[in-house]
């Protein structure tokens, strides 16, 4: 009997002794036996090939079915997500109001704070809010509560509160005032309190001075931004500086006048605080303008410093000539905006009366 071995090597056929005897028989019988054996071998090879082909087909079919099932799962999930999104959108749709009542009309008055506030909201809002916004830094003066200073300037009330505490705690006599930086932790605490309209006691005077500079630095529009750099750079004399200051809008002119008098108050204590007109102008100049290019901003700050220095020197001369006491009087109480002109007129009358009294005493 013949045994067929399947391998990659040549096929070897093993025969028994009887088959060997048959092979030694005449050629006719041997050739017929070999033919039958070849047919058997070919059949076995074809059988193996068919089996392998069937296995490959089954494997590919299974793989295709897996891919199709995975794709079907993805399609199902995508459809469900679309349905859920559509249902959420329909659920979130807001219809037209049907029952509307006008409970209160609340406005923010720059001199009196919030007007028309409902009684239930009064405990949640400060009695004297410093600003219509949540902060007093980085917002326009149009949204802040304003007050008058003794010279008739309309400035944010919070600045007058800081100035009052600065003077009361001897800040004008502190060496390096407006030049020395304060502790960052105390500054953050004071910022939070100022946003509530409160100035705590026993705050470092350098912290108070630093936040005055920060308030000007963080304004959306610098105090001197309405002037072109060319206008400031061409200012050479006191007359030029006075003329340029008169070209500022009313709000910016009031803020600049208040700042110049604050700087003049500091310079008058130069023998204690070591801050002359140039030094105080140098620390305030970068906070009065906004320029994107650092190099241009630095060069322009030098011109602004000279401009501020000239204005401070002019203010000190006027004080010396008039012999009017420079100690500030604070008008913290709110005023009606319609009374602005009458307030300024009464202030001018008071100053004229004071000058007349001083003249009589001198005679």
Secondary structure in CASP SS format (residue, H / E / C, confidence):
PFRMAT SS
TARGET T0000
AUTHOR 0000-0000-0000
METHOD secondary structure of the structure
MODEL  1
X C 1.00
X C 1.00
X E 1.00
X E 1.00
X C 1.00
X C 1.00
X C 1.00
X C 1.00
X C 1.00
X C 1.00
X C 1.00
X C 1.00
X E 1.00
X E 1.00
X C 1.00
X C 1.00
X H 1.00
X H 1.00
X H 1.00
X H 1.00
X H 1.00
X H 1.00
X H 1.00
X C 1.00
X C 1.00
X C 1.00
X H 1.00
X H 1.00
X H 1.00
X H 1.00
X H 1.00
X H 1.00
X H 1.00
X H 1.00
X H 1.00
X H 1.00
X H 1.00
X H 1.00
X H 1.00
X H 1.00
X H 1.00
X H 1.00
X H 1.00
X H 1.00
X H 1.00
X H 1.00
X H 1.00
X H 1.00
X H 1.00
X H 1.00
X H 1.00
X H 1.00
X H 1.00
X H 1.00
X H 1.00
X H 1.00
X H 1.00
X H 1.00
X H 1.00
X H 1.00
X H 1.00
X H 1.00
X H 1.00
X H 1.00
X H 1.00
X H 1.00
X H 1.00
X H 1.00
X H 1.00
X H 1.00
X H 1.00
X H 1.00
X H 1.00
X H 1.00
X H 1.00
X H 1.00
X H 1.00
X H 1.00
X H 1.00
X H 1.00
X H 1.00
X H 1.00
X H 1.00
X H 1.00
X H 1.00
X H 1.00
X H 1.00
X H 1.00
X H 1.00
X H 1.00
X H 1.00
X H 1.00
X C 1.00
X C 1.00
X C 1.00
X C 1.00
X C 1.00
X C 1.00
X C 1.00
X C 1.00
X C 1.00
X C 1.00
X C 1.00
X C 1.00
X C 1.00
X C 1.00
X E 1.00
X E 1.00
X E 1.00
X C 1.00
X C 1.00
X C 1.00
X E 1.00
X E 1.00
X E 1.00
X C 1.00
X C 1.00
X C 1.00
X H 1.00
X H 1.00
X H 1.00
X H 1.00
X C 1.00
X C 1.00
X C 1.00
X C 1.00
X C 1.00
X C 1.00
X C 1.00
X C 1.00
X E 1.00
X C 1.00
X C 1.00
X C 1.00
X C 1.00
X C 1.00
X C 1.00
X C 1.00
X C 1.00
X C 1.00
X H 1.00
X H 1.00
X H 1.00
X E 1.00
X C 1.00
X E 1.00
X E 1.00
X E 1.00
X E 1.00
X C 1.00
X C 1.00
X C 1.00
X C 1.00
X E 1.00
X E 1.00
X E 1.00
X H 1.00
X H 1.00
X H 1.00
X H 1.00
X H 1.00
X H 1.00
X H 1.00
X H 1.00
X H 1.00
X H 1.00
X H 1.00
X H 1.00
X C 1.00
X C 1.00
X H 1.00
X H 1.00
X H 1.00
X C 1.00
X C 1.00
X C 1.00
X C 1.00
X C 1.00
X C 1.00
X C 1.00
X C 1.00
X C 1.00
X C 1.00
X H 1.00
X H 1.00
X H 1.00
X H 1.00
X H 1.00
X H 1.00
X H 1.00
X H 1.00
X H 1.00
X H 1.00
X H 1.00
X H 1.00
X C 1.00
X C 1.00
X C 1.00
X C 1.00
X C 1.00
X C 1.00
X C 1.00
X C 1.00
X C 1.00
X H 1.00
X H 1.00
X H 1.00
X H 1.00
X H 1.00
X H 1.00
X H 1.00
X H 1.00
X H 1.00
X H 1.00
X H 1.00
X H 1.00
X H 1.00
X C 1.00
X C 1.00
X C 1.00
X C 1.00
X C 1.00
X C 1.00
X C 1.00
X C 1.00
X C 1.00
X C 1.00
X C 1.00
X H 1.00
X H 1.00
X H 1.00
X H 1.00
X H 1.00
X C 1.00
X C 1.00
X C 1.00
X C 1.00
X H 1.00
X H 1.00
X H 1.00
X H 1.00
X H 1.00
X H 1.00
X H 1.00
X H 1.00
X H 1.00
X C 1.00
X C 1.00
X C 1.00
X H 1.00
X H 1.00
X H 1.00
X H 1.00
X H 1.00
X H 1.00
X H 1.00
X H 1.00
X H 1.00
X H 1.00
X H 1.00
X H 1.00
X H 1.00
X H 1.00
X H 1.00
X H 1.00
X H 1.00
X H 1.00
X C 1.00
X C 1.00
X H 1.00
X H 1.00
X H 1.00
X H 1.00
X C 1.00
X C 1.00
X C 1.00
X H 1.00
X H 1.00
X H 1.00
X H 1.00
X H 1.00
X H 1.00
X H 1.00
X H 1.00
X H 1.00
X C 1.00
X C 1.00
X C 1.00
X C 1.00
X C 1.00
X C 1.00
X C 1.00
X C 1.00
X H 1.00
X H 1.00
X H 1.00
X H 1.00
X H 1.00
X H 1.00
X H 1.00
X H 1.00
X H 1.00
X H 1.00
X H 1.00
X H 1.00
X H 1.00
X H 1.00
X H 1.00
X H 1.00
X H 1.00
X H 1.00
X H 1.00
X H 1.00
X H 1.00
X H 1.00
X H 1.00
X H 1.00
X H 1.00
X H 1.00
X H 1.00
X H 1.00
X H 1.00
X C 1.00
X C 1.00
X C 1.00
X C 1.00
X C 1.00
X C 1.00
X C 1.00
X E 1.00
X C 1.00
X C 1.00
X C 1.00
X C 1.00
X C 1.00
X C 1.00
X H 1.00
X H 1.00
X H 1.00
X H 1.00
X H 1.00
X H 1.00
X H 1.00
X H 1.00
X H 1.00
X H 1.00
X H 1.00
X H 1.00
X H 1.00
X H 1.00
X H 1.00
X H 1.00
X H 1.00
X H 1.00
X H 1.00
X H 1.00
X H 1.00
X H 1.00
X H 1.00
X H 1.00
X H 1.00
X H 1.00
X C 1.00
END
